[in-house]
Amino acid sequence: MLKKTLNTAKLKVKHVLGNHTALPGYPDAEDIIFELIRDYCSKVAKDIKFTNVSLQKKYSLTNSHTLQIIERLLADKIIDEVNSNSAYTTYEVLKNPYE
């Protein structure tokens, strides 16, 4: 289970100030993982799972931008693919970079 912690010393200034949504390039992979962890810390859930489709809809992303973000998070070993079918792929957050 992921720790429900947001260590402010590990956050980027844009996330501490809360202005990341107004910056050009929003959302990037860091913005998305920050928001997933932030929301997770305030819920009773035991894990964080999402699909490529839900990510794309929530942030109004193109297919290529969604894929780019997911590839970055996979490469950084923050998420892992847990299920896949013809309609969508499910990912789980494995690591909280802000603990």
C-alpha positions in Angstrom: 0.0 0.0 0.0 1.2 3.5 -0.8 2.0 5.9 2.0 -0.6 8.7 2.2 2.0 11.4 2.4 2.8 14.6 0.6 6.2 15.8 1.9 6.2 19.5 0.9 10.0 19.5 0.7 9.8 17.1 -2.3 7.1 19.1 -4.1 7.8 21.4 -7.0 7.1 25.1 -6.3 4.2 25.1 -8.8 2.5 22.3 -6.8 3.1 24.1 -3.4 1.7 27.3 -4.8 -1.1 25.4 -6.6 -0.7 27.3 -9.8 0.4 24.4 -11.9 -3.0 24.2 -13.7 -2.5 27.8 -15.1 1.0 27.1 -16.5 1.7 26.3 -20.2 2.1 22.6 -20.8 -0.4 21.6 -18.1 -0.8 18.7 -17.5 2.6 17.0 -17.7 3.4 13.7 -16.1 4.5 15.4 -12.8 1.2 17.3 -12.6 -0.8 14.2 -13.1 1.0 12.0 -10.6 0.9 14.9 -8.1 -2.9 15.2 -8.5 -3.4 11.5 -8.2 -1.3 11.3 -5.0 -2.9 14.4 -3.6 -6.4 13.0 -4.2 -5.4 9.6 -2.8 -4.2 11.1 0.4 -7.7 12.5 1.2 -9.5 9.2 0.4 -9.9 5.8 2.1 -8.7 3.9 -1.0 -5.9 1.4 -0.6 -4.5 1.9 -4.1 -4.5 4.2 -7.1 -5.7 2.7 -10.4 -6.7 4.5 -13.5 -7.1 3.8 -17.2 -5.7 5.6 -20.3 -9.2 6.5 -21.2 -10.1 8.0 -17.9 -6.9 10.0 -17.9 -7.6 11.2 -21.4 -11.1 12.3 -20.5 -10.3 14.0 -17.2 -7.6 16.2 -18.7 -8.9 16.5 -22.2 -5.7 15.0 -23.7 -5.0 13.8 -27.2 -4.1 10.1 -27.6 -0.5 11.0 -28.3 -0.2 13.3 -25.2 -1.8 10.6 -23.0 0.6 8.0 -24.3 3.6 10.3 -23.8 2.6 10.9 -20.1 2.0 7.2 -19.5 5.3 6.2 -21.1 7.1 8.7 -18.9 5.5 7.4 -15.7 6.2 3.8 -16.8 9.9 4.6 -17.5 10.2 6.3 -14.1 8.7 3.1 -12.5 6.0 5.2 -10.8 3.2 3.2 -12.4 2.7 -0.3 -13.9 0.2 -1.8 -16.3 -2.1 -4.2 -14.4 -4.8 -5.0 -17.0 -5.4 -4.5 -20.7 -8.1 -5.2 -23.2 -9.1 -3.8 -26.6 -10.9 -0.7 -25.1 -8.5 0.5 -22.4 -5.5 -0.3 -20.3 -5.5 -0.1 -16.5 -2.5 1.2 -14.6 -1.6 1.2 -10.9 0.5 3.7 -9.1 3.4 1.8 -7.5 5.5 4.6 -6.0 4.7 7.8 -4.2 7.5 10.2 -5.2 6.4 12.7 -2.5 6.9 10.6 0.6 
